[in-house]
Amino acid sequence: MRAHRGIAASFVVLLAAGLAACAPALPETVVPGSEITVGWTGELTSTNAVASPTASNVDIAEMIRAGFGDVIDGAFVPDEGFGTASIVSDDPFTVRYDLAEPSWSDGIPLDAADLMLGWAGASGYFPKQEEDAEAPVEPQLVEEAPVVDEFARTIEVTFAQPEVDWQQAVPVPVPAHVIGQKAFGVDDAMEAKQAVIRAIREADTAALQKIAEVWHTGFELADPADLPAEMLVSSGPFMLDEIVAEEAGQSVTLVPNTAYRGLMTPQISRVHLVPPGDDPVGAIGQVLDVAQVAPTSSNRAPIHDLERKDFAVTTTHDGTLWSLLLKPSGVFAQSQARIAFIHAVPVRPMVDRGAGEWASAYTASTSMVAPPGSRAYDIVNEDSGFAQLLGTPGDDPALQRQISGVPEGAPVCVLYDRRSEFAIGAFAALRDSAAESGWNAVDCGSDDFEAALAQGRWDAVITRVPIPQTPEQIAVQWGSGGSASVTGHADADRDALITELAQTTDVYEAREVLALIEASIVRAAVALPIAANPRVTIVDKDVTGVTPRNGVAAPLTYGAVQWAAVP
């Protein structure tokens, strides 16, 4: 563990001091004096990560907010120490959200008012008002508000249709009593909670507008030096203690939430999230205890040296997938031509040339919609038909090209990002492999990749795409007219399957529908998954319990409650 480094700060905010005077004792698991310093590139701008879901805000929210569970490797993992979510009726689809006995760090119980507030926020009750809008944005109200049992600390939500993510449909991003106090000028916490419940139940638009204003702006950290302590109330295992602004970036220090009594409680007395510096790998064991980096040719040797000295090095993926995407027009207007080209460019050489010594860190994938390593991926991989149609080239790829009607030497404009080591190497391998089968892969690489992609003057593109986590994200990438569709391929049957997935509540049935969506992409032959983009986590020898997860959301901080110092 590193002592928290001295920093020439423009301001330092002691955030939790005002809450500590009457706080209960630390959990018994906390080792007094223990500290961990983590390299962190981010800026906390709001403690309401639902209203402002930046990567940094989500990082912090995972430490200071509790909930019904979390998604790990594509699967929902419930947290029964916070409460339970259970389906009580299939028609109409109704879910009961039942709290255990969690509490906010200021001693106020977390109850049905907090659930109502979280449900309303996730349901569109608090739209953000843009200053230059011609008319105010109206809240998206529902006909039937949840049934509240304040004594039992539960709500029952009846949905208009089944929801695939019903277990996560009610977050608790901010305390209802703080919202009520700020929105309505009420001092008493319980009275403030009642005002929030009443506004939502009665669909009081004037009251909802007041709540919306606090929802969006009341937890912003634009001026943390003047931020009232009640805005930093925590329901998670940690709470904010100090924010430091410096030229290199923002540092955030967190301490255990003494009121937290979850199934697991913190073991570290102070966690420092600090700018990683220009050389985070070199800082491990000196300034940093933990760092996450992208693998590059320049850091392979120093990271290997740390491995040889028993530093823990773990490779996960960052939630994006390197892919070869084909535009279904021009030379690739016919599906047989697309299949022939895919068969001519095997994935392994692209990974080897693109990643170099880091090739083993790139996890192979056969899916555009399921993250490798998840149980859903296993089902999708088995059922999508990828191996049969795209993953097994024929004996003579050149003959396959000829049969598809594409003449030898036909040019294929391949766009890639010239600023990316991986993309440069992957294109070189693709070019060489394609040439063996009579394709002419033309170098259309660009230093302004996004602009070149938007111009559309390409036939194929090597790029990283987000691995979708929800039906909405699948629709954006693979639905007809999706705003993030790179290939522009439309399929009405796929659209129907995406809608079906959104309304499939059984996890096993959802995996099968996801496989059908993948199968439609495979049949279109517009995408060749290459490999998931890796992220490397390095941990000092005197720290244990650091288990990074795959994906984009809080890949490190989600598990901070498990971090411990080696005795």
C-alpha positions in Angstrom: 0.0 0.0 0.0 1.2 3.5 -0.7 0.8 6.4 1.6 -1.3 9.1 -0.1 1.1 11.2 -2.1 1.5 14.9 -1.4 -0.3 17.0 -3.9 -0.2 20.7 -4.7 -4.0 21.2 -4.8 -6.0 24.1 -5.9 -8.6 23.0 -3.4 -9.2 20.2 -1.0 -12.7 19.3 0.2 -13.2 17.3 3.4 -16.6 15.9 2.4 -17.5 13.4 5.1 -16.2 15.3 8.2 -19.6 16.7 8.9 -21.2 13.3 8.9 -18.6 11.6 11.1 -19.4 13.2 14.5 -22.4 11.0 15.3 -21.4 8.1 13.1 -21.4 4.5 14.4 -18.2 2.5 14.7 -16.4 1.2 11.6 -17.2 -2.3 10.4 -15.1 -4.9 12.2 -13.6 -5.9 8.9 -11.8 -2.6 8.4 -8.1 -2.6 9.1 -7.2 0.7 10.8 -4.6 2.7 8.9 -4.8 0.6 5.7 -4.8 2.5 2.4 -4.8 1.7 -1.3 -3.9 4.1 -4.1 -5.4 3.4 -7.5 -4.5 5.0 -10.8 -7.7 6.6 -12.0 -8.3 8.7 -15.1 -11.6 10.5 -14.5 -13.5 13.3 -13.0 -16.4 13.0 -10.7 -19.1 15.5 -11.8 -22.2 14.2 -10.1 -23.2 11.8 -7.4 -26.3 11.0 -9.3 -25.0 8.5 -11.9 -28.5 7.8 -13.3 -28.9 11.5 -14.2 -25.3 11.8 -15.3 -24.0 8.4 -16.3 -20.4 9.3 -17.2 -17.8 6.5 -16.8 -16.2 8.4 -13.8 -19.6 9.0 -12.1 -20.4 5.3 -12.5 -17.0 4.3 -11.1 -17.8 6.3 -7.9 -21.4 5.2 -7.7 -20.3 1.6 -7.5 -18.6 2.5 -4.3 -21.1 4.8 -2.7 -24.5 3.4 -3.8 -26.1 0.0 -3.0 -28.7 -1.7 -5.1 -30.6 -4.9 -5.8 -27.6 -6.3 -7.7 -25.1 -5.9 -10.4 -24.3 -7.3 -13.8 -21.1 -9.3 -13.9 -20.0 -11.0 -17.2 -23.4 -10.5 -18.7 -25.3 -12.1 -15.8 -27.3 -10.3 -13.0 -25.9 -11.1 -9.6 -28.4 -10.1 -6.8 -27.4 -8.4 -3.6 -29.8 -9.7 -1.0 -28.2 -7.6 1.7 -29.9 -4.7 0.0 -33.1 -6.4 -0.9 -34.8 -8.7 -3.4 -36.7 -8.2 -6.6 -39.3 -10.9 -7.5 -42.0 -11.4 -10.1 -45.4 -11.6 -8.4 -47.6 -11.6 -11.5 -47.0 -12.5 -15.2 -50.2 -10.8 -16.5 -50.1 -8.0 -15.9 -46.3 -8.2 -15.4 -45.7 -7.0 -11.8 -42.5 -7.0 -9.8 -42.1 -6.6 -6.1 -39.0 -4.7 -4.9 -38.5 -5.5 -1.3 -35.7 -3.8 0.8 -33.9 -5.6 3.6 -32.9 -3.0 6.1 -30.3 -0.7 4.4 -29.6 2.8 5.7 -28.2 6.0 4.4 -24.9 7.1 6.0 -26.7 9.9 7.8 -28.8 7.4 9.7 -32.0 7.8 7.7 -33.5 4.5 6.7 -33.6 3.6 3.0 -37.2 2.9 2.3 -40.1 2.9 -0.2 -39.7 6.6 -0.9 -36.2 5.9 -2.2 -37.6 3.1 -4.4 -40.4 5.3 -5.7 -37.9 8.1 -6.5 -35.6 5.7 -8.3 -38.4 4.1 -10.3 -39.7 7.5 -11.3 -36.3 8.7 -12.4 -35.7 5.6 -14.5 -39.2 5.8 -16.0 -38.9 9.4 -17.3 -40.6 11.4 -14.6 -37.7 13.9 -14.4 -36.7 15.0 -17.9 -33.8 17.3 -18.2 -34.8 20.8 -19.4 -32.6 22.3 -22.0 -32.0 26.1 -21.6 -32.5 26.8 -25.3 -35.5 24.5 -25.8 -38.6 26.2 -27.3 -40.9 24.3 -25.0 -40.4 22.4 -21.7 -39.9 18.6 -21.9 -42.9 16.9 -20.4 -42.5 14.0 -17.9 -43.3 10.5 -19.2 -46.0 9.6 -16.7 -47.6 6.2 -16.5 -51.2 5.4 -15.8 -50.5 3.2 -12.8 -48.0 4.3 -10.2 -46.3 1.6 -8.0 -48.2 0.2 -5.0 -46.3 1.4 -1.9 -46.0 -0.5 1.4 -44.1 2.0 3.6 -44.1 -0.2 6.6 -42.6 -3.2 4.8 -40.3 -0.9 2.7 -41.5 -2.3 -0.6 -43.1 -1.2 -3.8 -44.9 -3.3 -6.5 -44.4 -2.1 -10.0 -46.8 -3.1 -12.8 -45.1 -2.7 -16.2 -46.9 -2.0 -19.5 -45.2 -5.2 -20.9 -42.7 -7.7 -19.5 -39.2 -6.2 -19.1 -36.0 -8.2 -19.7 -34.1 -6.1 -17.2 -36.8 -6.1 -14.5 -34.3 -6.8 -11.8 -32.5 -3.5 -12.5 -35.5 -1.4 -13.3 -35.6 0.3 -9.9 -32.2 1.9 -9.0 -31.6 4.0 -5.9 -29.1 6.7 -7.1 -29.9 9.4 -4.6 -31.6 9.8 -1.2 -35.3 10.7 -1.4 -35.2 12.7 1.9 -32.4 14.9 0.5 -34.4 15.4 -2.8 -37.5 16.3 -0.8 -35.7 18.7 1.5 -34.1 20.5 -1.4 -37.1 20.5 -3.7 -39.7 21.5 -1.2 -37.8 23.4 1.5 -38.7 20.7 4.1 -36.4 20.2 7.1 -37.8 16.9 8.5 -36.4 13.9 6.6 -39.6 11.8 6.9 -41.8 14.6 5.8 -39.6 15.2 2.8 -39.9 11.5 1.9 -43.7 11.8 2.0 -43.6 14.8 -0.2 -41.7 12.8 -2.8 -44.1 9.9 -2.7 -47.1 12.2 -2.9 -45.7 14.1 -5.9 -45.1 10.8 -7.8 -48.4 9.1 -6.8 -50.5 12.2 -7.7 -48.4 13.0 -10.9 -48.2 16.6 -9.6 -46.3 18.1 -12.5 -45.4 21.3 -10.6 -43.9 19.2 -7.8 -42.2 16.8 -10.3 -40.6 19.8 -12.0 -39.1 20.8 -8.6 -37.8 17.3 -8.0 -36.4 17.1 -11.5 -34.4 20.3 -11.0 -32.7 18.8 -7.9 -32.4 15.4 -9.5 -30.3 16.9 -12.3 -28.4 19.7 -10.6 -28.6 19.1 -6.9 -25.9 16.5 -6.9 -23.5 18.1 -9.4 -19.9 18.8 -8.2 -19.3 22.0 -10.2 -18.3 23.8 -7.0 -17.4 21.0 -4.5 -15.8 23.5 -2.1 -19.3 24.7 -1.2 -21.1 21.4 -1.5 -23.3 20.7 1.6 -22.4 17.4 3.4 -26.0 16.1 3.0 -25.5 15.9 -0.8 -22.8 13.2 -0.2 -24.9 10.8 1.8 -24.0 7.2 0.9 -25.8 3.9 0.9 -22.8 1.9 -0.4 -19.8 0.4 1.3 -17.8 3.6 1.0 -18.4 7.4 1.2 -16.7 10.4 -0.3 -14.1 11.9 2.0 -11.9 14.2 0.0 -11.7 15.7 -3.5 -8.5 17.2 -4.8 -8.2 19.2 -8.0 -4.7 19.5 -9.6 -3.2 20.1 -12.9 -2.8 16.4 -13.7 -6.5 15.7 -12.9 -8.9 15.0 -10.1 -8.2 12.8 -7.1 -10.9 11.3 -5.0 -10.5 9.7 -1.6 -13.1 7.4 -0.1 -13.5 5.9 3.4 -15.8 3.2 4.7 -19.5 4.0 5.3 -19.9 3.3 9.0 -23.7 2.8 8.5 -23.2 0.1 5.8 -24.1 -3.4 6.8 -24.2 -5.3 3.5 -23.3 -8.9 3.1 -19.6 -7.8 2.6 -18.1 -4.8 4.3 -14.9 -2.9 3.5 -11.5 -3.9 4.7 -9.5 -0.8 3.7 -9.8 2.3 5.7 -8.9 4.7 2.8 -9.1 4.3 -1.0 -7.3 7.0 -3.1 -8.2 7.3 -6.7 -5.5 9.4 -8.3 -4.3 10.4 -11.7 -2.0 7.6 -13.0 0.7 9.8 -14.4 2.6 9.4 -17.6 3.9 5.9 -16.6 1.4 4.0 -14.5 3.2 0.7 -15.0 6.4 2.2 -13.6 4.5 3.7 -10.7 3.2 0.3 -9.5 5.0 -0.5 -6.2 6.1 3.1 -5.8 3.2 5.5 -6.0 0.3 3.2 -7.1 -1.0 -0.1 -5.8 -3.4 -0.7 -8.7 -3.5 0.5 -12.3 -5.3 -0.4 -15.4 -3.7 0.1 -18.8 -4.2 -0.7 -22.5 -1.7 -3.2 -23.7 0.9 -1.6 -26.1 4.2 -2.7 -27.6 6.0 -0.2 -25.3 4.5 -1.6 -22.0 4.8 -5.3 -22.7 8.3 -5.7 -21.3 7.9 -3.7 -18.1 4.6 -5.5 -17.3 6.2 -8.9 -17.9 9.0 -7.8 -15.5 6.4 -7.1 -12.9 4.8 -10.5 -13.4 8.2 -12.2 -12.9 8.3 -10.4 -9.5 4.9 -11.8 -8.4 2.9 -8.7 -9.1 -0.6 -9.8 -10.1 -1.4 -9.1 -13.8 -5.0 -9.8 -15.0 -6.4 -9.4 -18.5 -10.0 -8.6 -19.1 -11.8 -6.9 -22.0 -13.1 -3.3 -22.1 -16.5 -4.0 -23.5 -15.6 -3.4 -27.1 -15.0 -5.8 -30.0 -12.5 -5.5 -32.9 -14.5 -6.4 -36.0 -14.4 -6.4 -39.8 -17.6 -4.8 -41.1 -18.7 -5.0 -44.7 -21.0 -2.6 -46.5 -23.7 -4.5 -48.3 -23.3 -2.6 -51.6 -20.8 -2.2 -54.4 -18.4 -5.1 -54.5 -20.2 -6.6 -51.6 -23.8 -6.2 -52.8 -24.3 -9.9 -52.9 -24.1 -12.0 -49.7 -22.0 -14.7 -51.5 -19.3 -12.1 -52.2 -19.3 -11.1 -48.6 -19.0 -14.7 -47.4 -16.2 -15.3 -49.9 -14.2 -12.3 -48.6 -14.7 -13.3 -45.0 -13.4 -16.8 -45.8 -10.4 -15.2 -47.4 -9.3 -13.3 -44.3 -8.8 -15.6 -41.3 -9.0 -13.9 -37.9 -5.9 -15.3 -36.3 -3.3 -13.6 -38.5 -5.1 -10.3 -38.0 -4.8 -10.7 -34.2 -1.2 -11.8 -34.3 -0.1 -8.9 -36.6 -2.2 -6.4 -34.8 -1.4 -7.3 -31.2 2.2 -8.6 -31.5 3.4 -9.9 -28.2 0.0 -9.1 -26.6 -1.8 -11.5 -29.0 -2.8 -13.9 -26.2 -4.5 -11.0 -24.3 -7.1 -10.7 -27.1 -10.0 -13.0 -26.5 -11.4 -14.5 -29.7 -15.1 -14.0 -30.3 -17.8 -15.3 -32.8 -20.5 -12.9 -31.6 -21.4 -9.3 -32.2 -24.1 -9.2 -29.5 -22.8 -11.3 -26.6 -19.6 -10.7 -24.6 -17.1 -13.5 -24.6 -16.8 -15.1 -21.2 -20.5 -14.8 -20.5 -22.9 -17.7 -20.3 -25.0 -16.0 -23.0 -22.0 -16.1 -25.3 -21.7 -19.9 -24.9 -25.3 -20.3 -26.1 -25.0 -17.8 -28.9 -21.8 -19.3 -30.1 -23.4 -22.8 -30.2 -26.7 -21.7 -31.9 -25.9 -18.8 -34.2 -24.5 -20.9 -37.1 -21.3 -18.8 -37.2 -18.9 -21.8 -37.4 -20.8 -23.4 -40.2 -21.4 -20.3 -42.4 -18.5 -17.9 -41.7 -16.0 -19.6 -39.4 -15.0 -22.5 -41.6 -13.5 -21.4 -45.0 -13.8 -23.7 -48.0 -10.9 -25.5 -49.6 -10.4 -22.9 -52.3 -11.3 -19.3 -51.3 -10.2 -18.0 -54.7 -12.7 -20.3 -56.4 -15.3 -19.2 -54.0 -14.6 -15.5 -54.9 -14.9 -16.4 -58.6 -18.2 -18.3 -58.1 -19.6 -15.3 -56.3 -19.0 -13.2 -59.4 -16.1 -11.1 -58.2 -13.2 -10.9 -60.7 -9.6 -11.4 -59.6 -8.0 -8.2 -58.4 -11.3 -6.6 -57.5 -10.4 -3.6 -55.2 -11.8 -3.5 -51.7 -11.4 -0.2 -50.0 -10.6 -1.1 -46.3 -10.9 1.8 -43.8 -9.0 1.6 -40.5 -7.6 4.0 -37.9 -4.0 4.8 -38.7 -3.5 5.9 -35.1 -4.1 2.3 -33.8 -1.3 -0.2 -33.5 -3.8 -3.0 -33.7 -5.7 -1.7 -36.7 -2.5 -1.1 -38.6 -1.3 -4.7 -38.1 -4.7 -6.2 -38.6 -5.0 -4.5 -42.0 -1.6 -5.7 -43.1 -2.6 -9.2 -42.3 -5.9 -8.8 -44.0 -4.3 -7.4 -47.1 -1.8 -10.3 -47.4 -4.4 -13.0 -46.8 -6.9 -11.5 -49.2 -4.3 -11.3 -52.0 -3.8 -15.0 -51.8 -7.4 -15.4 -52.9 -7.4 -12.8 -55.6 -8.8 -9.9 -53.7 -7.1 -6.4 -53.8 -7.4 -4.9 -50.3 -6.8 -1.2 -50.9 -5.3 0.8 -48.0 -8.0 3.4 -47.1 -6.7 4.0 -43.6 -7.3 7.5 -42.1 -5.8 9.6 -39.3 -9.4 11.1 -38.9 -11.1 7.8 -38.6 -14.5 9.0 -37.4 -14.9 11.5 -40.2 -13.8 8.9 -42.9 -16.3 6.4 -41.4 -19.1 8.9 -41.7 -18.3 9.7 -45.3 -18.9 6.1 -46.2 -16.4 5.9 -49.0 -15.3 2.4 -48.0 -16.2 -1.2 -48.7 -14.9 -2.7 -45.5 -13.8 -1.3 -42.1 -11.7 -2.6 -39.3 -13.0 -1.0 -36.1 -13.9 -1.4 -32.5 -17.6 -1.5 -31.7 -19.3 -1.6 -28.3 -20.6 -5.0 -27.3 -24.3 -4.2 -26.6 -25.6 -4.9 -23.1 -29.3 -4.2 -23.6 -32.0 -4.7 -26.3 -31.9 -0.9 -26.8 -28.2 -1.0 -27.5 -28.6 -3.9 -29.9 -31.3 -1.9 -31.8 -29.0 1.1 -32.0 -26.3 -1.0 -33.7 -28.2 -3.8 -35.5 -31.8 -2.6 -35.8 -33.1 -1.2 -39.1 -32.1 2.5 -39.2 -30.1 2.2 -35.9 -28.3 5.4 -35.2 -25.0 3.5 -34.6 -25.4 1.0 -37.4 -22.1 0.9 -39.3 -23.1 -1.4 -42.1 -26.7 0.0 -42.5 -28.0 -3.5 -43.0 -31.7 -3.8 -42.3 -33.7 -6.9 -41.3 -37.4 -6.7 -40.3 -37.1 -10.2 -38.7 -34.2 -9.1 -36.6 -36.1 -6.0 -35.5 -38.9 -8.3 -34.3 -36.5 -10.5 -32.4 -34.9 -7.4 -30.6 -38.4 -6.4 -29.5 -39.1 -9.9 -28.3 -35.8 -9.9 -26.4 -36.8 -6.7 -24.6 -39.9 -8.5 -23.3 -38.4 -11.8 -22.4 -38.1 -12.1 -18.6 -36.7 -15.7 -18.4 -32.9 -15.6 -18.5 -32.6 -18.9 -20.4 -35.2 -17.9 -23.0 -33.5 -14.5 -23.4 -30.2 -16.3 -24.3 -32.0 -18.3 -27.0 -33.6 -15.1 -28.5 -30.2 -13.5 -28.4 -28.8 -16.4 -30.4 -31.5 -15.9 -33.0 -30.5 -12.2 -33.3 -26.9 -13.2 -33.8 -27.9 -15.8 -36.4 -29.6 -13.1 -38.4 -26.3 -11.1 -38.4 -24.4 -14.2 -39.4 -26.7 -14.9 -42.3 -26.3 -11.3 -43.5 -22.5 -11.8 -43.6 -21.8 -8.2 -42.9 -19.6 -8.7 -39.8 -16.7 -10.7 -38.8 -15.9 -10.6 -35.0 -12.1 -10.5 -34.5 -11.4 -10.2 -30.8 -12.4 -8.4 -27.6 -10.2 -5.4 -26.9 -8.1 -6.1 -23.7 -7.5 -4.2 -20.6 -4.6 -5.1 -18.3 -4.9 -4.7 -14.5 -1.7 -4.6 -12.4 -1.8 -5.0 -8.6 1.0 -4.6 -6.1 2.0 -7.6 -4.0 0.7 -6.1 -0.8 -2.9 -5.9 -2.0 -5.4 -8.7 -2.5 -9.0 -9.0 -3.6 -8.8 -6.9 -6.7 -10.9 -8.8 -9.3 -11.5 -6.6 -12.4 -14.5 -7.4 -14.5 -15.1 -7.3 -18.2 -16.9 -4.5 -19.8 -17.1 -0.7 -19.7 -19.0 -0.1 -16.5 -16.9 0.4 -13.3 -14.5 -2.4 -14.3 -12.4 -2.0 -11.2 -14.3 -0.1 -8.5 -17.3 -2.4 -8.5 -15.4 -4.8 -6.3 -13.7 -2.3 -4.0 -15.4 -3.8 -1.0 -13.2 -6.9 -1.4 -9.9 -5.1 -1.5 -7.6 -5.9 1.3 -4.1 -5.3 2.5 -1.7 -8.2 2.9 -0.8 -8.5 6.6 
